[in-house]
Each structure stands twice: as structure tokens, then as C-alpha cells.
């Protein structure tokens, strides 16, 4: 891509939004693709077990390491964590210049706790601690799901000085509890003598999945009023979340923490590839440009924005946030139950991550057996 193409990403950066990529693989690291993304303006990386499973099972870039570990009779969990640790460390090192240049505000790489722990706060805390020790990089974020059971884990880890990427947020009520957990954790960390400047956090609001669920319900309702709301719910939900962010992080409580060096927990727009081919590939980028936010994109969405995104993106303003509240009210009026939508999306999100994780375990087991050869 030319400098002119990359100016589209720099336009978002100029508004105060960070662009992260929702992809990581050994091939990407070996070929220098992550370095190229960094040069283009990408300033962070997110990952999850599904992404690693796809990377590990496509091609042979992991075969040598899996074969070596298999020869030592390592189990599947050790193979997975060893391979992931290697890649996450390398990605952290690629992003380290951004982390240093921004004084720890950006340049992060995320790794996720096991999806099997999504309803178990104690083991989630232990798993997060293990990832921090294994990776041993200051620009690591540990992804913890925002299930009701694991919200206390977010507070506990923050209170220990662990930087957390809170994932699987769909509802405004849950987002408020996540903000509260972060603030309480920061207060506890400060009370124990910790340096608030060493802690970072993002709150990952899932976007496109909201439209997929809501649009299906609107089509089932079928009225003119309902059909007119298709493709508007996800953007409205995210914009309403941004308003919650502005309120919370301008409060007197936060101002006191900020004076001590605490950093805001930035909203992160996740799942930003459009599921409906009738919608613009960059719908969830064009409409959600705002200061102190992150947009994490899959490679296809990033490529589309670099090619066709506006060079001067419109910043999210008060008028759009007020319109968001009206859209959410209109959805309820036509018969879309917001709480039911977000509850279902959370449950499905946990189930999908867990299914992918278990499928990955089986794939690694088969790869291990194939590389080991006949006994």
C-alpha cells in the first residue's frame, strides 16, 4: 500500500482512535507482515484461541515446534501454550516501539484465557497470572470475558496491576459493571502502593454480532417500522456505550484517579467485519471514529478501509450519540427485547469460543499424532 492509502489509517489516529489487527500467526511474523502493518499505522494486535487454531492447522509453520514437544511427550495444553507464548512474545516485541513511543498507552498484544473458564472467576485469575508470567512483556493484555461470574476477576486482576482486555461485552448494563470493576481495581491497586501508570485496559464491545441478531428479529417482525431499523442497532449500541464511557471517565471519582496517573479504560470496537453483504465492509469503522477508542479489525476489513475509507473521517459527536439512544428506544418499541438480545449474544459468544477451543484441542491432538508417526 502507498503512503496515500495509509493516510486513511492516519486520519483515524489523528482523531485519537487506535487501529489494531484481529489476527496473528507465525507465518505473519516470519514474513514480516506484522512489521508492515505497524509501518502502515496499526498499533496493536488481538488474538483468541480460534485464531491460533486456524493458524496452527493451516500450513506447516508450527510443525517443528509441535513435533519437538510431542517427542518430549508434552500434552496438548503444553503444546498450545508454548506455541502461543512464542508468537505473543514476538508480536509484543514488534509492537514494543509503539508502546515506548506512546509511554505505555498503545502498542499492546492480547492473549485470551481459556474459554473453558468463562464462568469460573478463580481459575480465570490463575490463568491470567500464568499468561503474564509466561509472556513476560509489559505490553501484554490478558483477555477476560465480561460474564457476570468473571466481572469480579477483572477487578481482582486490575488490583494486582494486570492489564486486562475485557472481552465479550454486548450490553450497556454489563459495560457499566465492567467500568466499575476497573475503577475499583485501580483504586485498590493505588491503595496498595502500585503505580497506576503501569496498568492499561480496554473494554471490547462486540459490534457486528449485534446487528446479525437484531436484524433477524426485525425481519421476523416484518413491519415497515421494524425493517427500517435494520443495520442501525449495532452502531447505536456502540455509540451509546461511548456515551457511557464519556460520563464515567469525566466523573469526579475518575479525575482523582487520573491525577495519580491512572489511564482510561478505552472502549474497543470488536467484531467489526460486516456479516451482511448488503452493508459496507467498513460500516463499523466509518461510524465509530472517536477519541480514546480502539477499532480492532480483521485483515479483510483493514484492507477495505485502507482502500476506500474516508481520508477525513467524521468524529462521533453528541448528535450521533443522542440518535443512538433514540434507535435503541425504537427497537424496543417495535418489539425487539434488548436484554434478551444481549443475553443470547453473550451465551452464544461463550459457547462459540468454547466450541472453537475444544475443536482446536482435537486438531492439535491429531497434528501431534501425525507428526509423531507410527508407534
C-alpha positions in Angstrom: 0.0 0.0 0.0 1.1 3.5 -0.7 1.5 6.3 1.8 -1.7 7.8 0.4 -3.6 4.6 1.2 -2.2 4.6 4.7 -3.2 8.2 5.2 -6.7 6.8 5.9 -5.4 5.0 9.0 -3.5 8.1 10.0 -6.8 10.0 9.7 -8.3 7.8 12.4 -5.2 8.1 14.5 -5.5 11.9 14.2 -8.9 11.7 15.9 -7.4 9.7 18.7 -8.5 6.2 17.7 -6.0 3.3 17.6 -6.2 0.7 14.9 -5.4 -2.9 16.0 -5.5 -6.0 13.9 -7.5 -9.0 14.9 -5.1 -11.6 13.6 -1.8 -13.2 14.5 0.1 -16.2 13.1 3.7 -17.5 12.9 3.6 -17.0 9.1 2.6 -13.4 9.6 5.5 -12.9 12.0 8.1 -14.8 9.8 7.2 -12.9 6.7 7.3 -9.6 8.4 3.6 -8.8 7.7 3.1 -7.6 11.3 6.0 -5.1 10.8 4.4 -3.9 7.6 1.1 -3.3 9.4 2.9 -1.4 12.1 4.5 0.8 9.5 1.1 1.4 8.0 -0.3 2.7 11.2 -1.6 -0.4 13.1 -0.7 -0.1 16.8 -1.9 -3.3 18.4 -2.9 -6.9 18.0 -5.7 -9.1 19.4 -5.9 -12.8 19.3 -8.1 -15.7 20.6 -7.8 -19.5 20.6 -9.8 -19.7 17.3 -7.3 -17.5 15.5 -4.4 -19.6 16.8 -6.2 -22.8 15.9 -6.6 -21.7 12.3 -3.0 -20.6 12.1 -1.6 -23.8 13.6 -3.7 -26.1 11.4 -3.1 -24.3 8.1 0.4 -25.0 6.7 3.5 -26.3 8.4 4.9 -23.3 10.3 4.2 -24.9 13.7 5.2 -28.5 12.8 8.8 -28.3 14.0 7.8 -27.0 17.4 4.8 -29.3 17.8 7.0 -32.3 16.7 9.7 -31.4 19.2 7.2 -31.0 22.0 5.4 -34.2 21.0 8.7 -36.1 21.2 9.0 -34.9 24.8 5.5 -36.3 25.4 4.1 -32.8 26.0 0.3 -32.8 26.3 -2.0 -30.7 24.2 -2.2 -27.9 26.7 1.6 -27.5 26.9 1.8 -27.6 23.1 -0.8 -24.9 22.8 0.5 -22.6 25.5 4.2 -23.0 24.3 3.3 -22.2 20.7 1.1 -19.3 21.6 3.6 -17.9 24.1 6.3 -17.8 21.4 4.0 -15.9 18.9 2.7 -13.5 21.5 6.2 -12.6 22.7 7.3 -11.9 19.2 4.3 -9.8 18.5 4.9 -7.9 21.7 8.4 -7.2 20.6 7.3 -6.0 17.2 4.8 -3.6 18.9 7.3 -2.5 21.6 8.4 0.6 19.8 4.8 1.8 19.8 4.5 1.0 23.5 7.6 3.1 24.2 6.7 5.9 21.9 3.3 6.3 23.5 4.5 5.9 27.1 2.5 2.7 27.5 -0.7 4.0 26.1 -0.6 1.8 23.0 1.3 -1.0 21.3 -0.5 -3.9 23.0 -0.9 -7.5 22.1 -3.8 -9.5 23.6 -3.9 -13.2 24.6 -7.1 -14.9 25.9 -7.6 -17.0 29.0 -9.1 -20.4 28.3 -12.8 -20.2 27.2 -13.4 -23.2 29.5 -13.1 -20.7 32.4 -15.7 -18.2 31.3 -17.9 -18.9 34.3 -15.1 -19.5 36.8 -13.5 -16.4 38.2 -10.9 -18.1 40.4 -9.3 -20.2 37.7 -9.6 -17.3 35.3 -7.5 -15.2 37.6 -4.9 -18.0 37.9 -4.8 -18.5 34.1 -4.3 -14.7 33.6 -1.5 -14.7 36.1 0.1 -17.6 34.2 0.0 -15.8 30.9 1.6 -12.7 32.4 4.4 -14.8 33.7 4.9 -16.8 30.5 4.9 -13.9 28.1 6.8 -11.5 30.4 6.2 -8.4 28.4 4.9 -5.1 29.6 2.7 -4.5 26.6 0.6 -7.7 27.1 -3.1 -7.5 27.6 -4.9 -10.6 29.0 -8.4 -11.1 27.6 -11.0 -11.9 30.3 -14.7 -12.4 29.3 -17.3 -10.0 30.8 -19.6 -12.7 32.0 -21.4 -11.9 35.3 -19.2 -14.5 37.0 -15.9 -13.1 35.7 -16.5 -9.4 36.3 -15.0 -9.8 39.8 -11.9 -11.3 38.2 -11.5 -8.1 36.2 -11.4 -6.1 39.4 -9.1 -8.6 41.1 -6.6 -8.7 38.3 -6.6 -4.9 37.9 -5.9 -4.6 41.6 -2.8 -6.7 41.1 -1.6 -4.5 38.3 -2.5 -6.8 35.4 -3.5 -5.1 32.2 -6.9 -6.6 31.0 -8.7 -6.6 27.7 -12.3 -7.2 28.8 -14.0 -9.2 26.0 -17.5 -10.3 25.0 -19.3 -7.1 26.0 -22.7 -6.7 24.4 -25.0 -4.8 26.8 -24.8 -1.3 28.3 -25.6 -2.6 31.8 -22.7 -5.1 31.6 -20.4 -2.4 30.3 -21.2 -0.2 33.3 -20.3 -3.1 35.6 -17.0 -3.5 33.7 -16.2 0.2 34.2 -17.0 -0.1 37.9 -14.8 -3.2 38.2 -11.9 -1.4 36.5 -12.2 1.7 38.7 -12.4 -0.3 41.9 -9.4 -2.4 40.8 -7.4 0.8 40.1 -8.4 2.2 43.5 -7.3 -0.9 45.2 -4.0 -1.0 43.2 -3.3 2.6 44.2 -4.1 1.9 47.9 -1.6 -0.9 47.9 1.2 1.4 46.6 1.0 0.4 42.9 1.9 2.7 40.1 -1.3 3.4 38.1 0.6 4.4 35.0 1.8 0.8 34.6 -1.8 -0.6 34.1 -3.8 -0.4 30.9 -7.2 -1.7 29.9 -9.7 -1.9 27.1 -13.4 -2.9 27.1 -14.2 -4.8 24.0 -17.8 -4.1 22.7 -18.8 -6.6 20.1 -20.5 -4.9 17.2 -21.5 -6.9 14.1 -23.0 -9.8 16.0 -25.5 -7.3 17.5 -26.8 -6.4 14.0 -26.9 -10.0 13.0 -29.2 -10.9 15.9 -31.3 -7.8 15.8 -31.8 -7.8 12.0 -33.1 -11.3 12.2 -35.6 -10.3 14.8 -36.6 -7.2 12.8 -37.2 -9.3 9.7 -39.3 -11.7 11.7 -41.4 -8.8 13.0 -41.7 -7.6 9.4 -43.4 -4.3 9.8 -42.3 -1.2 7.9 -41.1 0.4 11.1 -39.1 -2.7 12.1 -37.5 -3.2 8.7 -36.4 0.5 8.6 -34.2 -0.2 11.6 -32.1 -2.9 10.0 -28.4 -2.2 10.1 -28.7 0.5 12.7 -28.8 -1.3 16.0 -25.1 -2.3 16.3 -23.8 1.2 15.6 -26.4 2.7 18.0 -25.4 0.2 20.8 -21.7 1.1 20.4 -22.4 4.8 20.3 -24.5 4.6 23.4 -21.5 2.7 25.0 -19.2 5.6 24.1 -21.5 8.0 25.9 -21.3 5.8 29.0 -17.5 5.9 28.6 -17.5 9.7 28.5 -19.8 10.0 31.5 -17.7 7.6 33.6 -14.3 8.9 32.8 -15.2 12.5 33.3 -16.6 11.8 36.8 -15.0 13.3 40.0 -14.1 9.8 41.0 -12.1 9.2 37.9 -10.5 12.7 37.9 -9.0 11.8 41.3 -7.6 8.5 39.9 -6.3 10.3 36.8 -4.4 12.7 38.9 -2.5 9.8 40.3 -1.6 8.6 36.8 -4.4 6.1 36.0 -5.3 5.6 32.4 -8.8 5.5 31.0 -10.2 2.1 30.0 -10.7 2.7 26.4 -13.7 1.3 24.5 -12.6 -1.2 21.9 -14.9 -2.0 18.9 -14.6 -5.7 18.2 -16.1 -7.9 15.6 -16.1 -5.1 13.1 -16.4 -7.1 9.9 -19.9 -6.8 8.5 -21.8 -10.1 8.4 -24.5 -8.8 5.9 -23.0 -8.4 2.4 -25.5 -5.6 1.8 -23.7 -3.4 4.2 -20.5 -1.6 3.5 -17.4 -3.5 4.5 -16.3 -0.5 6.5 -19.6 0.3 8.2 -18.3 -0.3 11.7 -15.2 1.8 11.1 -16.8 4.8 9.3 -19.4 5.2 12.0 -17.4 4.7 15.2 -14.4 7.0 14.9 -13.9 8.7 18.3 -11.1 9.8 20.6 -9.8 7.4 23.2 -11.1 4.3 21.4 -9.7 1.3 19.6 -11.0 -0.4 16.5 -9.7 -3.9 16.1 -10.2 -5.2 12.5 -9.7 -8.5 10.7 -7.3 -8.2 7.8 -10.2 -8.0 5.2 -11.8 -5.0 6.9 -8.5 -3.3 7.4 -7.7 -3.8 3.7 -11.1 -2.4 2.7 -10.6 0.7 4.9 -7.1 1.4 3.6 -8.5 1.2 0.0 -11.9 3.0 0.4 -12.1 4.6 3.8 -12.5 8.4 4.1 -9.3 10.4 4.4 -11.0 12.8 6.8 -13.3 10.6 8.9 -16.2 12.1 10.8 -15.7 12.1 14.5 -18.5 10.7 16.7 -20.4 13.6 18.2 -23.2 14.4 20.6 -25.9 14.4 17.8 -25.0 10.8 16.8 -25.0 9.7 20.5 -28.4 11.2 21.0 -29.6 9.5 17.9 -28.2 6.2 19.2 -30.5 6.4 22.2 -33.5 7.0 20.0 -32.6 4.0 17.8 -32.4 1.7 20.9 -35.8 3.0 22.1 -37.3 2.4 18.6 -36.0 -1.2 18.7 -37.9 -1.8 21.9 -41.0 0.0 20.5 -41.2 -2.4 17.5 -40.7 -5.4 19.7 -37.0 -6.2 20.0 -36.2 -7.1 23.6 -32.7 -5.5 24.2 -32.0 -7.6 27.3 -32.9 -10.8 25.6 -30.7 -9.9 22.6 -27.7 -9.2 24.7 -28.2 -12.2 27.0 -28.4 -14.5 24.0 -25.4 -13.0 22.3 -23.3 -13.4 25.5 -24.4 -17.0 25.8 -23.7 -17.7 22.1 -20.3 -15.9 22.4 -19.2 -18.1 25.3 -20.4 -21.3 23.5 -18.7 -20.4 20.2 -15.4 -19.7 21.9 -15.6 -22.9 23.9 -16.5 -25.0 20.8 -13.6 -23.5 18.8 -11.3 -24.1 21.7 -12.3 -27.8 22.0 -12.1 -28.2 18.3 -8.6 -26.7 18.4 -7.6 -29.2 21.2 -8.7 -32.1 18.9 -6.8 -30.6 15.9 -3.6 -30.3 17.9 -4.0 -33.8 19.1 -4.3 -35.1 15.5 -1.4 -33.0 14.4 0.7 -34.3 17.3 -0.2 -37.9 16.3 0.6 -37.3 12.6 4.0 -35.8 13.4 4.8 -38.5 15.8 4.3 -41.1 13.2 3.6 -44.8 13.8 4.5 -46.1 17.2 
